[in-house]
């Protein structure tokens, strides 16, 4: 009878250890998966930071280009794109320079649009970017 109890106890202990080993194997696999997911998350955060920095650089570049366009050729932003008129780029740059004198943003000419005069008066204000982008979007529609 004693050997029967020891055999049952041995089998029970063996089953418990086998189940424990299975659980440990499962938790180890879950831990490895967690580590992989954490590494992917860190990598994606790094990529997101790099993209955000790149976007900031591109926005700065667009702002500089927009200021240059407003400085050098403000008429490009004030030109109507109605079907009756030819588009502004249908003429060569030399024709544009001859027919339309360069205006200084400090003293906007009378023939510039009110939008450009408003931009000239707000040149150092932070709303210039929004104004110019909005104006470009309306011109491109």
Secondary structure, 3 states (H helix, E strand, C coil): CHHHHHHHHHHHHHHHHHHHHHHHHHHHHHHHHHHHHHHHHHHHHHHHHHHHHHHHHHHHHHHHHHHHHHHHCCHHHHCCCCCCCCCHHHCCHHHHHHHCCCCECCECCCCCCHHHHHHHHCCCCCHHHHHHHHHHHHHHC
